[in-house]
């Protein structure tokens, strides 16, 4: 499937390329951020992506994109990152706005850098080893969003809401992506 998408991207001469930069916010309004119960609404995790806008028919487009996000708020001796393969479609409603919808394959990686960490253990402290392995989890999200063009059709602002566990009401969680796109 991924090979087929790469072939389509390579041979469509009428497609527009796109570069995206912005932030990715995982577990929006779900992850607790302090002891009083506040939840995460914004987090700066740099995102960069490259994609194409391929005309399918009339005002409908297929917009595949490969993206990468680096998490700035990492535990000691650890690095977190996400890789995205967006399979989005879009519909042009006007010269200034398009609606986006589709699926995204996500690879969430935790990279253990090794070493040790001194942690409190009751009234004393104990040294614990830090992991030195990389672990990856995979999941798919359902996406809905919009894109507003701000300067002709060269620049746009995009907001995508990603729904994790969309079939399970109790386990559902949300991520979002906010980017500046350059065509």
Z-matrix of the N, CA and C atoms (Angstrom, degrees):
N
C 1 1.446
C 2 1.534 1 110.90
N 3 1.332 2 117.34 1 -49.07
C 4 1.464 3 120.69 2 -179.72
C 5 1.528 4 110.73 3 -64.56
N 6 1.329 5 116.14 4 -34.85
C 7 1.464 6 120.47 5 178.03
C 8 1.525 7 110.11 6 -64.79
N 9 1.343 8 117.28 7 -40.13
C 10 1.455 9 121.83 8 178.39
C 11 1.527 10 110.71 9 -62.48
N 12 1.321 11 117.37 10 -41.92
C 13 1.465 12 121.12 11 178.49
C 14 1.522 13 110.46 12 -62.86
N 15 1.317 14 117.84 13 -42.24
C 16 1.465 15 120.20 14 178.60
C 17 1.524 16 111.51 15 -63.24
N 18 1.312 17 117.77 16 -37.93
C 19 1.465 18 120.47 17 177.32
C 20 1.525 19 110.22 18 -65.00
N 21 1.334 20 116.97 19 -44.16
C 22 1.460 21 120.45 20 178.40
C 23 1.519 22 110.49 21 -60.16
N 24 1.332 23 116.93 22 -43.71
C 25 1.464 24 120.86 23 -179.80
C 26 1.520 25 111.91 24 -63.61
N 27 1.302 26 117.55 25 -34.17
C 28 1.453 27 121.72 26 -175.51
C 29 1.517 28 113.31 27 -74.11
N 30 1.333 29 118.09 28 -33.76
C 31 1.454 30 120.21 29 -169.71
C 32 1.522 31 115.49 30 -105.60
N 33 1.280 32 120.09 31 -2.15
C 34 1.452 33 120.90 32 -179.18
C 35 1.522 34 109.62 33 -88.74
N 36 1.320 35 116.88 34 102.23
C 37 1.459 36 121.58 35 -174.79
C 38 1.522 37 112.66 36 -73.92
N 39 1.345 38 118.00 37 -22.72
C 40 1.452 39 121.09 38 -176.38
C 41 1.529 40 112.98 39 -90.56
N 42 1.291 41 118.36 40 6.95
C 43 1.462 42 121.83 41 -178.02
C 44 1.526 43 110.25 42 -85.95
N 45 1.329 44 115.36 43 149.55
C 46 1.460 45 122.13 44 175.72
C 47 1.523 46 109.42 45 -97.95
N 48 1.330 47 116.44 46 134.68
C 49 1.461 48 120.24 47 174.71
C 50 1.515 49 109.12 48 -83.82
N 51 1.338 50 115.02 49 154.99
C 52 1.456 51 121.37 50 -178.63
C 53 1.528 52 109.06 51 -141.33
N 54 1.321 53 116.79 52 139.40
C 55 1.457 54 122.98 53 172.14
C 56 1.526 55 107.09 54 -118.05
N 57 1.336 56 116.63 55 133.04
C 58 1.467 57 122.03 56 -178.28
C 59 1.521 58 109.66 57 -118.76
N 60 1.313 59 115.90 58 142.44
C 61 1.464 60 121.02 59 172.50
C 62 1.528 61 107.76 60 -144.08
N 63 1.335 62 115.56 61 139.76
C 64 1.456 63 119.19 62 -178.16
C 65 1.506 64 111.50 63 174.90
N 66 1.339 65 116.12 64 -139.05
C 67 1.457 66 121.29 65 -178.76
C 68 1.523 67 110.62 66 -136.13
N 69 1.333 68 115.10 67 148.98
C 70 1.457 69 123.39 68 176.78
C 71 1.523 70 107.45 69 -116.16
N 72 1.330 71 117.11 70 128.10
C 73 1.465 72 121.92 71 -178.97
C 74 1.526 73 109.00 72 -118.72
N 75 1.358 74 117.38 73 105.74
C 76 1.467 75 120.11 74 178.95
C 77 1.532 76 111.72 75 -84.14
N 78 1.318 77 115.73 76 153.51
C 79 1.467 78 123.83 77 175.52
C 80 1.526 79 112.48 78 52.95
N 81 1.328 80 115.94 79 48.78
C 82 1.458 81 123.34 80 177.98
C 83 1.529 82 110.17 81 -58.94
N 84 1.333 83 116.37 82 128.31
C 85 1.470 84 124.33 83 177.95
C 86 1.532 85 112.89 84 59.63
N 87 1.326 86 118.08 85 19.57
C 88 1.465 87 121.62 86 -179.87
C 89 1.532 88 110.93 87 -122.38
N 90 1.335 89 117.02 88 -43.93
C 91 1.467 90 120.83 89 -177.79
C 92 1.525 91 109.98 90 -78.30
N 93 1.328 92 116.40 91 126.98
C 94 1.460 93 121.81 92 179.26
C 95 1.515 94 109.83 93 -75.31
N 96 1.336 95 116.33 94 136.12
C 97 1.466 96 120.60 95 -176.09
C 98 1.524 97 114.36 96 -108.74
N 99 1.335 98 118.31 97 -12.77
C 100 1.461 99 120.27 98 178.47
C 101 1.526 100 110.43 99 -155.57
N 102 1.334 101 116.76 100 176.87
C 103 1.466 102 121.22 101 -175.79
C 104 1.525 103 113.16 102 -72.95
N 105 1.335 104 118.75 103 -16.43
C 106 1.464 105 120.83 104 179.22
C 107 1.531 106 112.31 105 -84.65
N 108 1.343 107 117.47 106 -2.84
C 109 1.460 108 120.46 107 174.80
C 110 1.514 109 115.78 108 97.38
N 111 1.324 110 117.95 109 4.98
C 112 1.466 111 119.85 110 177.55
C 113 1.523 112 109.99 111 -63.34
N 114 1.331 113 116.25 112 148.00
C 115 1.463 114 120.72 113 -179.71
C 116 1.525 115 110.22 114 -113.95
N 117 1.313 116 114.42 115 162.25
C 118 1.465 117 121.66 116 -177.06
C 119 1.525 118 110.79 117 -70.76
N 120 1.337 119 116.62 118 127.22
C 121 1.459 120 121.10 119 174.33
C 122 1.525 121 111.57 120 -117.33
N 123 1.328 122 116.88 121 -25.31
C 124 1.463 123 120.89 122 177.70
C 125 1.524 124 109.08 123 -149.67
N 126 1.320 125 115.07 124 142.85
C 127 1.461 126 121.14 125 176.05
C 128 1.516 127 106.66 126 -151.73
N 129 1.306 128 116.86 127 138.09
C 130 1.457 129 120.62 128 179.81
C 131 1.520 130 109.70 129 -90.05
N 132 1.334 131 115.93 130 101.95
C 133 1.463 132 123.75 131 174.84
C 134 1.525 133 106.60 132 -124.35
N 135 1.322 134 118.83 133 100.00
C 136 1.466 135 121.06 134 -174.45
C 137 1.531 136 112.06 135 -51.96
N 138 1.321 137 114.63 136 136.26
C 139 1.462 138 122.74 137 179.97
C 140 1.527 139 108.58 138 -126.87
N 141 1.324 140 116.10 139 140.15
C 142 1.457 141 121.68 140 172.51
C 143 1.527 142 107.70 141 -139.14
N 144 1.315 143 115.63 142 141.07
C 145 1.456 144 119.79 143 -179.21
C 146 1.512 145 111.61 144 -147.44
N 147 1.320 146 115.52 145 158.65
C 148 1.456 147 121.62 146 174.52
C 149 1.521 148 107.15 147 -134.97
N 150 1.323 149 115.71 148 136.29
C 151 1.451 150 119.35 149 -176.64
C 152 1.507 151 112.27 150 -153.94
N 153 1.319 152 114.45 151 -173.99
C 154 1.452 153 122.49 152 179.54
C 155 1.511 154 110.51 153 -135.16
N 156 1.312 155 115.02 154 153.38
C 157 1.451 156 122.20 155 174.52
C 158 1.530 157 106.29 156 -115.81
N 159 1.332 158 115.90 157 106.24
C 160 1.461 159 121.72 158 -174.71
C 161 1.517 160 109.52 159 -108.94
N 162 1.334 161 116.89 160 119.15
C 163 1.454 162 121.25 161 -179.82
C 164 1.521 163 110.18 162 -69.21
N 165 1.341 164 115.92 163 126.74
C 166 1.463 165 120.61 164 177.84
C 167 1.524 166 109.93 165 -97.43
N 168 1.319 167 116.23 166 -55.77
C 169 1.457 168 121.44 167 178.49
C 170 1.527 169 109.00 168 -162.62
N 171 1.301 170 117.26 169 131.32
C 172 1.461 171 121.12 170 178.10
C 173 1.516 172 112.63 171 54.48
N 174 1.340 173 116.20 172 -119.17
C 175 1.468 174 122.49 173 -178.35
C 176 1.531 175 112.89 174 -96.71
N 177 1.320 176 118.31 175 17.77
C 178 1.461 177 122.75 176 -177.75
C 179 1.524 178 110.68 177 -109.08
N 180 1.343 179 114.81 178 134.04
C 181 1.462 180 121.01 179 -176.31
C 182 1.523 181 110.75 180 -130.96
N 183 1.325 182 114.99 181 151.42
C 184 1.462 183 122.31 182 167.95
C 185 1.526 184 105.26 183 -102.34
N 186 1.355 185 117.05 184 128.54
C 187 1.457 186 121.31 185 -173.80
C 188 1.533 187 111.16 186 -127.30
N 189 1.334 188 118.54 187 72.00
C 190 1.472 189 119.85 188 177.70
C 191 1.526 190 110.10 189 -69.48
N 192 1.332 191 115.56 190 148.48
C 193 1.469 192 120.37 191 -178.95
C 194 1.519 193 109.73 192 -151.36
N 195 1.304 194 116.14 193 138.91
C 196 1.458 195 123.64 194 173.12
C 197 1.522 196 106.97 195 -105.33
N 198 1.344 197 117.16 196 125.10
C 199 1.462 198 120.70 197 -176.41
C 200 1.513 199 112.88 198 -131.06
N 201 1.336 200 115.18 199 161.58
C 202 1.463 201 122.70 200 179.58
C 203 1.523 202 108.69 201 -142.41
N 204 1.333 203 117.15 202 135.67
C 205 1.455 204 122.02 203 176.01
C 206 1.524 205 109.57 204 -130.93
N 207 1.326 206 115.18 205 136.59
C 208 1.458 207 123.21 206 178.24
C 209 1.527 208 107.53 207 -110.81
N 210 1.343 209 117.21 208 128.37
C 211 1.464 210 121.80 209 -178.56
C 212 1.527 211 109.39 210 -85.12
N 213 1.318 212 116.38 211 126.49
C 214 1.469 213 120.38 212 -179.30
C 215 1.525 214 112.37 213 -81.70
N 216 1.332 215 117.64 214 -30.34
C 217 1.462 216 121.51 215 -177.57
C 218 1.528 217 108.79 216 -93.99
N 219 1.326 218 116.69 217 88.92
C 220 1.463 219 122.26 218 -176.45
C 221 1.522 220 111.30 219 -113.33
N 222 1.345 221 117.19 220 146.03
C 223 1.467 222 119.47 221 171.54
C 224 1.533 223 109.77 222 -64.82
N 225 1.336 224 115.32 223 161.52
C 226 1.466 225 120.58 224 178.74
C 227 1.535 226 110.13 225 -59.80
N 228 1.326 227 117.02 226 140.40
C 229 1.470 228 124.90 227 178.06
C 230 1.532 229 113.21 228 62.67
N 231 1.338 230 116.44 229 29.62
C 232 1.454 231 120.73 230 -178.98
C 233 1.521 232 110.19 231 -145.86
N 234 1.322 233 116.16 232 150.92
C 235 1.458 234 121.96 233 174.44
C 236 1.528 235 107.46 234 -132.51
N 237 1.334 236 116.95 235 137.25
C 238 1.462 237 121.12 236 178.05
C 239 1.521 238 109.19 237 -119.94
N 240 1.340 239 115.42 238 143.66
C 241 1.460 240 120.49 239 179.22
C 242 1.525 241 109.21 240 -154.15
N 243 1.319 242 116.08 241 158.82
C 244 1.465 243 121.62 242 176.87
C 245 1.523 244 109.07 243 -130.74
N 246 1.321 245 114.76 244 141.90
C 247 1.457 246 122.20 245 174.36
C 248 1.521 247 106.03 246 -118.45
N 249 1.329 248 116.53 247 136.32
C 250 1.457 249 121.87 248 -174.37
C 251 1.528 250 110.11 249 -124.26
N 252 1.315 251 116.03 250 141.83
C 253 1.457 252 121.85 251 167.57
C 254 1.526 253 105.70 252 -125.44
N 255 1.348 254 114.81 253 102.07
C 256 1.466 255 122.03 254 -177.20
C 257 1.529 256 109.65 255 -86.49
N 258 1.315 257 115.82 256 130.84
C 259 1.466 258 122.58 257 173.30
C 260 1.529 259 106.48 258 -114.30
N 261 1.318 260 117.01 259 71.40
C 262 1.456 261 120.94 260 -175.16
C 263 1.519 262 112.11 261 -98.55
N 264 1.312 263 114.16 262 150.06
C 265 1.454 264 122.90 263 171.66
C 266 1.516 265 106.67 264 -115.37
N 267 1.317 266 116.69 265 158.97
C 268 1.457 267 119.04 266 178.39
C 269 1.519 268 109.91 267 -143.49
N 270 1.309 269 113.34 268 158.28
C 271 1.460 270 121.39 269 175.56
C 272 1.513 271 107.58 270 -130.65
N 273 1.324 272 116.06 271 127.01
C 274 1.463 273 122.23 272 179.57
C 275 1.523 274 108.19 273 -82.81
N 276 1.341 275 116.27 274 121.99
C 277 1.461 276 120.81 275 177.86
C 278 1.517 277 112.00 276 -100.74
N 279 1.338 278 117.20 277 -26.89
C 280 1.462 279 121.43 278 177.27
C 281 1.531 280 107.57 279 -160.18
N 282 1.302 281 116.65 280 179.63
C 283 1.462 282 120.81 281 177.37
C 284 1.527 283 111.90 282 -66.54
N 285 1.349 284 117.04 283 -17.76
C 286 1.461 285 120.98 284 -176.51
C 287 1.525 286 114.64 285 -107.98
N 288 1.353 287 119.62 286 -11.13
C 289 1.465 288 119.15 287 -173.26
C 290 1.527 289 112.12 288 -144.63
N 291 1.346 290 114.54 289 137.11
C 292 1.465 291 120.92 290 170.62
C 293 1.529 292 108.59 291 -130.36
N 294 1.325 293 116.28 292 145.89
C 295 1.466 294 122.53 293 174.43
C 296 1.520 295 107.73 294 -96.35
N 297 1.332 296 116.37 295 143.27
C 298 1.469 297 122.25 296 -178.13
C 299 1.526 298 109.41 297 -123.21
N 300 1.340 299 116.20 298 145.53
C 301 1.460 300 121.38 299 177.66
C 302 1.523 301 107.87 300 -158.24
N 303 1.319 302 117.12 301 152.53
C 304 1.456 303 120.30 302 178.75
C 305 1.518 304 112.41 303 159.58
N 306 1.334 305 115.08 304 -154.91
C 307 1.463 306 123.13 305 -179.33
C 308 1.519 307 109.38 306 -126.56
N 309 1.330 308 116.12 307 155.68
C 310 1.464 309 121.55 308 174.40
C 311 1.522 310 108.85 309 -134.03
N 312 1.330 311 115.56 310 132.21
C 313 1.471 312 121.84 311 169.52
C 314 1.520 313 106.64 312 -89.49
N 315 1.329 314 116.57 313 126.59
C 316 1.464 315 122.58 314 -176.74
C 317 1.527 316 110.15 315 -115.63
N 318 1.319 317 115.78 316 136.54
C 319 1.460 318 122.62 317 171.09
C 320 1.527 319 105.77 318 -118.19
N 321 1.337 320 115.96 319 111.13
C 322 1.463 321 121.49 320 178.33
C 323 1.519 322 107.12 321 -101.38
N 324 1.335 323 116.42 322 119.44
C 325 1.466 324 121.03 323 -175.58
C 326 1.524 325 110.50 324 -115.66
N 327 1.328 326 114.85 325 134.41
C 328 1.463 327 122.13 326 171.14
C 329 1.519 328 105.91 327 -113.59
N 330 1.322 329 115.88 328 118.66
C 331 1.462 330 121.81 329 -177.71
C 332 1.521 331 108.25 330 -104.22
N 333 1.322 332 116.88 331 112.93
C 334 1.459 333 122.16 332 177.05
C 335 1.518 334 109.41 333 -81.05
N 336 1.320 335 116.78 334 127.68
C 337 1.465 336 121.64 335 -176.48
C 338 1.525 337 112.84 336 -98.59
N 339 1.341 338 117.59 337 1.34
C 340 1.461 339 121.36 338 178.64
C 341 1.513 340 112.21 339 77.33
N 342 1.324 341 115.90 340 -169.46
C 343 1.461 342 121.83 341 -178.80
C 344 1.517 343 110.75 342 92.32
N 345 1.313 344 115.17 343 -158.13
C 346 1.465 345 119.75 344 179.50
C 347 1.520 346 108.90 345 -144.68
N 348 1.330 347 114.92 346 164.36
C 349 1.457 348 120.95 347 -179.64
C 350 1.517 349 108.86 348 -138.94
N 351 1.311 350 116.40 349 136.24
C 352 1.449 351 123.02 350 179.82
C 353 1.532 352 108.09 351 -92.95
N 354 1.348 353 116.62 352 115.78
C 355 1.459 354 121.49 353 -177.02
C 356 1.520 355 110.74 354 -121.00
N 357 1.359 356 114.46 355 151.61
C 358 1.460 357 119.48 356 176.71
C 359 1.520 358 109.38 357 -66.44
N 360 1.324 359 114.61 358 140.79
C 361 1.456 360 122.06 359 179.21
C 362 1.522 361 106.54 360 -137.03
N 363 1.341 362 115.71 361 81.21
C 364 1.464 363 119.56 362 -173.87
C 365 1.519 364 109.48 363 75.49
N 366 1.343 365 116.66 364 -121.79
C 367 1.468 366 120.61 365 -179.84
C 368 1.522 367 112.43 366 -92.47
N 369 1.333 368 117.09 367 -7.38
C 370 1.469 369 120.12 368 179.56
C 371 1.529 370 109.47 369 -118.46
N 372 1.315 371 115.45 370 -172.73
C 373 1.464 372 121.56 371 177.96
C 374 1.514 373 109.64 372 -124.38
N 375 1.333 374 115.37 373 150.74
C 376 1.462 375 121.84 374 178.42
C 377 1.512 376 108.49 375 -133.72
N 378 1.321 377 116.03 376 143.58
C 379 1.460 378 120.91 377 177.02
C 380 1.523 379 109.05 378 -90.22
N 381 1.333 380 115.16 379 126.73
C 382 1.467 381 121.79 380 179.59
C 383 1.522 382 109.20 381 -116.56
N 384 1.331 383 118.03 382 143.54
C 385 1.466 384 119.74 383 176.27
C 386 1.526 385 110.92 384 -73.01
N 387 1.334 386 116.64 385 145.57
C 388 1.462 387 122.39 386 174.43
C 389 1.526 388 108.34 387 -96.62
N 390 1.321 389 118.03 388 144.06
C 391 1.468 390 120.34 389 -179.63
C 392 1.526 391 111.33 390 -60.57
N 393 1.325 392 115.98 391 147.49
C 394 1.468 393 120.45 392 176.93
C 395 1.524 394 110.94 393 -122.84
N 396 1.328 395 116.53 394 28.69
C 397 1.457 396 122.47 395 179.60
C 398 1.522 397 109.92 396 -121.46
N 399 1.326 398 115.80 397 161.40
C 400 1.461 399 122.16 398 174.91
C 401 1.525 400 108.98 399 -103.84
N 402 1.316 401 115.91 400 133.20
C 403 1.458 402 121.86 401 177.09
C 404 1.531 403 107.88 402 -122.66
N 405 1.322 404 115.59 403 139.23
C 406 1.462 405 121.15 404 -178.52
C 407 1.517 406 109.54 405 -126.53
N 408 1.325 407 116.15 406 135.03
C 409 1.464 408 120.64 407 172.19
C 410 1.523 409 107.86 408 -118.20
N 411 1.321 410 114.89 409 150.31
C 412 1.456 411 121.89 410 -176.32
C 413 1.520 412 109.05 411 -121.31
N 414 1.312 413 116.47 412 139.06
C 415 1.459 414 120.39 413 174.54
C 416 1.526 415 109.13 414 -156.24
N 417 1.330 416 115.12 415 162.47
C 418 1.461 417 121.55 416 -179.70
C 419 1.512 418 108.76 417 -119.23
N 420 1.328 419 116.09 418 141.57
C 421 1.461 420 120.96 419 177.90
C 422 1.524 421 109.93 420 -119.17
N 423 1.319 422 114.93 421 153.25
C 424 1.454 423 123.21 422 171.34
C 425 1.525 424 106.08 423 -96.82
N 426 1.329 425 117.85 424 130.34
C 427 1.467 426 122.05 425 -172.18
C 428 1.524 427 112.17 426 -115.42
N 429 1.328 428 115.13 427 140.85
C 430 1.462 429 122.79 428 170.80
C 431 1.520 430 106.60 429 -139.31
N 432 1.324 431 116.78 430 138.17
C 433 1.453 432 118.14 431 -179.99
C 434 1.506 433 112.63 432 -170.30
N 435 1.313 434 113.67 433 -171.95
C 436 1.450 435 120.83 434 179.46
C 437 1.511 436 110.40 435 -147.52
N 438 1.309 437 114.46 436 160.58
C 439 1.463 438 121.30 437 -179.50
C 440 1.527 439 107.71 438 -138.18
N 441 1.331 440 116.83 439 125.68
C 442 1.462 441 122.54 440 -179.81
C 443 1.522 442 108.87 441 -114.03
N 444 1.316 443 116.00 442 126.63
C 445 1.466 444 121.07 443 179.79
C 446 1.521 445 109.24 444 -82.70
N 447 1.339 446 116.10 445 133.80
C 448 1.461 447 120.61 446 -174.80
C 449 1.528 448 113.07 447 -109.44
N 450 1.300 449 119.01 448 -22.32
C 451 1.459 450 121.42 449 -179.48
C 452 1.522 451 107.65 450 -144.03
N 453 1.311 452 115.13 451 98.46
C 454 1.468 453 122.55 452 -172.77
C 455 1.522 454 108.25 453 51.26
N 456 1.315 455 118.95 454 -135.75
C 457 1.465 456 120.15 455 177.83
C 458 1.517 457 110.48 456 -114.22
N 459 1.323 458 117.50 457 24.06
C 460 1.460 459 120.98 458 -179.14
C 461 1.530 460 112.50 459 -93.99
N 462 1.339 461 118.67 460 -35.00
C 463 1.463 462 123.51 461 -177.94
C 464 1.523 463 109.82 462 -122.71
N 465 1.341 464 115.48 463 143.34
C 466 1.458 465 119.25 464 176.23
C 467 1.526 466 110.24 465 -147.56
N 468 1.329 467 115.22 466 157.33
C 469 1.465 468 122.71 467 171.76
C 470 1.518 469 106.97 468 -107.51
N 471 1.331 470 115.90 469 134.63
C 472 1.456 471 121.45 470 -174.03
C 473 1.522 472 110.34 471 -127.37
N 474 1.323 473 115.22 472 139.79
C 475 1.469 474 122.01 473 173.09
C 476 1.518 475 107.08 474 -129.21
N 477 1.332 476 117.03 475 121.96
C 478 1.463 477 123.13 476 176.09
C 479 1.521 478 108.86 477 -120.03
N 480 1.318 479 117.03 478 128.28
C 481 1.457 480 122.87 479 172.85
C 482 1.522 481 107.12 480 -98.85
N 483 1.335 482 117.30 481 124.17
C 484 1.464 483 123.32 482 -179.58
C 485 1.522 484 108.25 483 -106.94
N 486 1.338 485 116.48 484 127.22
C 487 1.462 486 121.56 485 -178.18
C 488 1.527 487 108.62 486 -106.65
N 489 1.341 488 116.09 487 116.22
C 490 1.466 489 121.83 488 176.25
C 491 1.523 490 108.59 489 -92.20
N 492 1.330 491 117.26 490 146.78
C 493 1.470 492 123.32 491 -178.84
C 494 1.529 493 109.88 492 51.88
N 495 1.332 494 116.53 493 48.07
C 496 1.463 495 121.16 494 -174.07
C 497 1.525 496 113.63 495 -63.74
N 498 1.324 497 118.91 496 -20.86
C 499 1.464 498 121.46 497 179.03
C 500 1.527 499 112.79 498 -87.59
N 501 1.340 500 118.06 499 -10.82
C 502 1.468 501 122.48 500 -176.40
C 503 1.524 502 109.76 501 -115.95
N 504 1.317 503 116.18 502 104.03
C 505 1.457 504 121.21 503 -175.72
C 506 1.530 505 112.70 504 -58.24
N 507 1.337 506 118.41 505 -42.02
C 508 1.467 507 121.46 506 -177.00
C 509 1.523 508 113.06 507 -69.94
N 510 1.328 509 118.30 508 -30.60
C 511 1.468 510 121.67 509 -176.83
C 512 1.522 511 113.63 510 -101.86
N 513 1.300 512 117.58 511 4.37
C 514 1.468 513 121.33 512 -176.34
C 515 1.527 514 111.10 513 -63.71
N 516 1.321 515 115.09 514 137.45
C 517 1.467 516 121.68 515 176.85
C 518 1.525 517 107.98 516 -139.61
N 519 1.321 518 115.63 517 160.29
C 520 1.458 519 120.86 518 -175.44
C 521 1.527 520 111.13 519 -125.35
N 522 1.315 521 115.62 520 142.18
C 523 1.459 522 124.02 521 169.33
C 524 1.524 523 105.75 522 -121.37
N 525 1.327 524 116.55 523 161.22
C 526 1.454 525 116.82 524 168.72
C 527 1.516 526 110.47 525 -142.16
N 528 1.313 527 112.80 526 158.00
C 529 1.457 528 123.05 527 -178.21
C 530 1.521 529 106.67 528 -127.18
N 531 1.334 530 117.05 529 126.03
C 532 1.467 531 122.22 530 177.67
C 533 1.523 532 106.77 531 -123.76
N 534 1.342 533 117.02 532 118.37
C 535 1.464 534 120.16 533 -173.98
C 536 1.511 535 112.97 534 -136.54
N 537 1.317 536 114.52 535 159.98
C 538 1.456 537 124.75 536 165.78
C 539 1.524 538 105.09 537 -103.13
N 540 1.327 539 116.67 538 123.81
C 541 1.461 540 121.72 539 -179.36
C 542 1.525 541 109.77 540 -107.50
N 543 1.321 542 115.19 541 139.92
C 544 1.467 543 121.37 542 176.93
C 545 1.522 544 107.31 543 -121.91
N 546 1.326 545 116.10 544 122.51
C 547 1.464 546 121.78 545 -179.86
C 548 1.513 547 110.48 546 -98.47
